[in-house]
Amino acid sequence: MRKNIFQIMSSLLVSSMLFSGCGAAAAVTSSPESAPETSVEQTSESADPAEVSGNAASASESAEPDLSSMSGQEIYDHLYGDLTDLYAMETYDEVPEYLSEWHDDVDYGTIEEDVEYYSTTAGDYKYCNVLLPAGYDESQEYPVLYMYHGFGGRYDSHVHDHSILQTLYGNMLSEGLTVPMIIVGADMYTDILAEKDDKSDAEMRPCYDKGVEDIAQVLMPFIESRYPVKTGRMNTAVTGVSQGATTALAIAYRWQSKIAYVGSFAPCSGVIPTPFARGTFWNTPILEDFTIESPETMPRYIYLTVGTEDPWCIKSTQYYGDVMDEKGIPNQNDLVEGYDHGNDLWELGHYNFLQKIFLD
């Protein structure tokens, strides 16, 4: 299993100390419009030198650093350095057997099925399944995880009664391995529903890609209006498997101001341009590149994983991680021995991901 090792490249405390020692006076008086008109001589007669020095140091220490001049890792450390280090947390190669089994004494929450909403992106009604956690209380607010199925699947492929995801999440919650959240089984297909069965795979791909716009423009506002959810990027996550992993990763970058966590399990080609599957609908890129919109929207946690026995998506998964590494965007990209492109990897991916989101 490959794990990225992140090193703290600089300390904000050291930076502020260096700044206050070398250039505090310049920083305080750099703006003629805002600088006080009192001369140095006048200041020495009317103010305690120790107080003046203390004020200058305080101004230096409280000044916000220039994030635009920082590396990706430095920005990440500035934003999240006081929170749990998610990239340092252990990642596992298998799910404990008892977490995969349905137990009569465990509360697995409630699934609201076939929840209907009108999508302006699709020009038609769409559906989702919503898993409400054990102990769900409408007077409380919950973070939200949006989950996307693979090619040919539906909103109820992974979020349904006794599903692998419901079983795993319910057991993890009962064991204190994750936190209460609402899980939405979302539908990638975003077009006229009556026409879906007549579309070829090549025609389905752009209908799936429109789900990238639908989640933020339609689905998220709908969920927020219907359920007691915590809003904001630090309370919102997205996962996907296979083609849904492609969609989830694209969503995380397209809507990084709204979503801070992404789990992409064996993503196919097509998030950004890749050298794989050229000339096919699989390699139609959704995004031009992995780009951070502004320093403040650096993702909190990016988790990619793929199995060594996956026949389709090893190269694309590793490629995405390599591109992010080259651009200095913190991420975790695991190659897991013995797993193929199926339910075992989807379960393992969620097992690792659910332990690391919404902790702070």
Residue pairs with C-beta under 8 A, 6 or more apart in sequence:
1 91
1 93
1 334
1 335
1 336
1 337
2 333
2 334
2 335
3 91
3 332
3 334
4 87
4 321
4 325
4 330
4 331
4 332
4 333
6 73
6 76
6 87
6 88
6 330
7 73
8 73
8 77
8 81
9 71
9 73
9 74
9 77
10 70
10 74
10 77
12 65
12 77
12 78
12 81
15 65
16 60
16 61
16 63
19 27
19 60
19 63
20 56
20 57
20 60
20 61
24 56
24 57
24 59
24 60
25 56
27 59
27 60
27 63
28 35
28 56
28 59
28 60
29 35
38 46
43 52
65 78
67 75
67 78
67 295
67 296
68 295
70 78
70 295
71 328
72 292
72 298
72 327
72 328
72 329
72 330
73 328
73 330
75 292
75 295
75 298
76 298
76 330
78 295
79 295
79 296
79 298
80 300
83 359
83 360
84 356
84 359
84 360
86 300
86 301
86 356
86 359
87 301
87 330
87 332
89 355
89 356
91 332
91 334
91 352
92 348
92 351
92 352
93 336
93 337
93 348
94 348
95 168
95 347
95 348
95 351
98 171
99 167
99 168
99 171
99 172
99 175
99 177
99 351
100 164
100 167
100 168
100 171
100 347
101 167
101 171
102 108
102 162
102 167
103 171
106 134
106 170
106 171
106 174
107 134
107 135
107 170
107 174
108 134
108 166
108 167
108 169
108 170
109 131
109 132
109 133
109 134
109 136
109 166
109 169
109 170
109 173
110 131
110 132
110 136
111 129
111 130
111 131
111 132
111 159
111 160
111 161
111 166
112 129
112 130
112 132
113 129
113 156
113 160
114 127
114 129
114 156
115 127
115 128
115 129
115 130
115 226
116 125
116 126
116 127
117 125
117 126
117 127
117 128
117 218
117 219
117 222
118 124
118 125
118 126
118 218
119 125
119 126
119 190
119 214
119 218
119 219
120 217
120 218
121 190
121 210
121 213
121 214
121 217
121 218
122 190
122 191
122 192
122 193
122 210
122 214
123 191
123 192
124 191
124 192
124 193
124 194
125 193
126 155
126 187
126 189
126 190
126 193
126 214
126 218
126 219
127 155
127 187
128 155
128 184
128 185
128 186
128 187
128 219
128 223
129 155
129 156
129 159
129 160
129 184
129 185
130 159
130 182
130 183
130 184
130 185
130 223
130 227
131 159
131 165
131 166
131 169
131 182
131 183
131 184
131 185
132 182
132 227
133 142
133 169
133 173
133 180
133 181
133 182
133 183
134 170
134 173
134 174
134 180
135 180
136 142
136 180
138 228
139 228
140 180
140 228
141 228
141 229
141 230
142 180
142 181
142 182
142 227
142 228
142 229
142 230
143 179
143 181
143 182
143 229
143 230
143 235
143 236
143 237
143 357
143 358
144 181
144 182
144 183
144 184
144 220
144 223
144 227
144 229
144 230
144 235
144 236
144 237
145 181
145 182
145 183
145 184
145 237
145 238
145 239
145 354
145 357
146 184
146 186
146 215
146 219
146 220
146 236
146 237
146 238
146 239
146 251
147 158
147 159
147 165
147 183
147 184
147 185
147 186
147 238
147 239
147 240
147 244
148 186
148 188
148 211
148 238
148 239
148 240
148 241
148 244
148 245
148 247
148 248
149 155
149 157
149 158
149 185
149 187
149 188
149 240
149 241
149 244
150 157
150 240
150 241
150 242
150 243
150 244
150 245
151 201
151 204
151 208
151 242
151 243
151 268
153 188
153 244
154 187
154 189
155 185
155 186
155 187
156 185
157 185
158 164
158 165
158 185
158 241
158 346
159 165
159 166
159 183
159 184
159 185
160 166
160 185
164 343
164 346
164 347
165 183
165 346
165 347
165 350
168 347
168 350
168 351
168 354
169 178
169 183
169 350
169 354
172 178
172 351
172 354
172 355
173 179
173 180
177 354
177 355
178 354
178 355
178 357
179 357
179 358
179 359
181 357
181 358
182 223
182 227
182 229
184 219
184 223
186 211
186 215
186 219
187 211
188 207
188 208
188 211
188 243
188 244
188 247
189 196
189 204
189 207
189 208
189 211
190 207
190 208
190 210
190 211
190 213
190 214
191 207
191 210
196 204
196 207
199 207
201 281
202 281
205 270
205 281
205 282
205 284
206 284
208 243
208 247
209 247
209 250
209 284
209 286
211 247
211 251
212 247
212 250
212 251
212 254
212 286
213 254
215 238
215 251
215 255
216 251
216 254
216 255
216 258
220 236
220 258
223 229
224 231
229 235
233 256
233 257
233 258
233 259
233 260
233 297
233 300
234 260
234 300
234 358
234 360
235 358
236 258
236 259
236 260
236 261
237 259
237 260
237 261
237 262
237 263
237 353
237 357
237 358
238 248
238 251
238 252
238 259
238 261
238 262
238 263
239 245
239 248
239 262
239 263
239 264
239 265
239 349
239 350
239 353
240 246
240 247
240 248
240 249
240 263
240 264
240 265
240 267
241 265
241 266
241 345
241 346
241 349
242 265
242 266
242 267
242 268
242 313
242 341
243 268
245 264
245 265
245 266
245 267
245 268
245 304
245 313
246 264
246 267
246 268
246 269
246 270
246 271
246 286
247 286
248 262
248 263
248 264
248 267
249 262
249 264
249 267
249 271
249 304
249 320
250 271
250 286
250 287
251 259
251 262
252 259
252 261
252 262
252 264
252 299
252 302
253 271
253 287
253 290
253 291
254 286
254 287
256 292
256 293
256 297
256 298
256 299
257 293
257 297
259 299
260 299
260 300
260 301
261 299
261 300
261 301
261 353
261 356
261 357
261 358
262 299
262 301
262 302
262 303
263 303
263 305
263 349
263 350
263 353
264 302
264 303
264 304
264 305
264 317
264 320
265 304
265 305
265 306
265 345
265 346
265 349
265 350
266 305
266 306
266 307
266 310
266 312
266 313
266 317
266 341
266 345
267 304
267 313
267 316
267 317
267 320
268 277
268 282
268 312
268 313
268 316
269 276
269 277
269 282
269 283
269 316
270 282
270 283
270 284
270 285
270 286
271 285
271 286
271 287
271 320
272 285
272 286
272 287
272 288
272 289
272 290
272 320
272 323
273 283
273 285
273 288
274 283
274 285
274 315
274 316
274 319
275 319
276 282
276 283
276 315
276 316
276 319
277 283
289 323
290 320
290 323
290 324
290 327
290 329
292 298
292 329
298 329
298 330
299 329
299 330
301 332
301 356
301 357
302 324
302 329
302 330
302 331
302 332
303 331
303 332
303 334
303 349
303 352
303 353
303 356
304 317
304 320
304 321
304 331
304 332
304 333
304 334
305 317
305 333
305 334
305 335
305 336
305 345
305 348
305 349
305 352
306 313
306 314
306 317
306 318
306 334
306 335
306 336
306 339
306 345
307 314
307 335
307 336
307 337
307 338
307 339
307 340
307 341
307 344
307 345
308 314
308 335
308 336
308 337
308 338
308 339
309 338
309 339
309 340
309 341
310 317
310 339
310 340
310 341
310 345
311 340
311 341
312 341
313 341
314 335
317 333
317 335
318 333
318 335
320 333
321 331
321 333
324 330
324 331
325 331
334 352
336 345
336 348
339 345
339 348
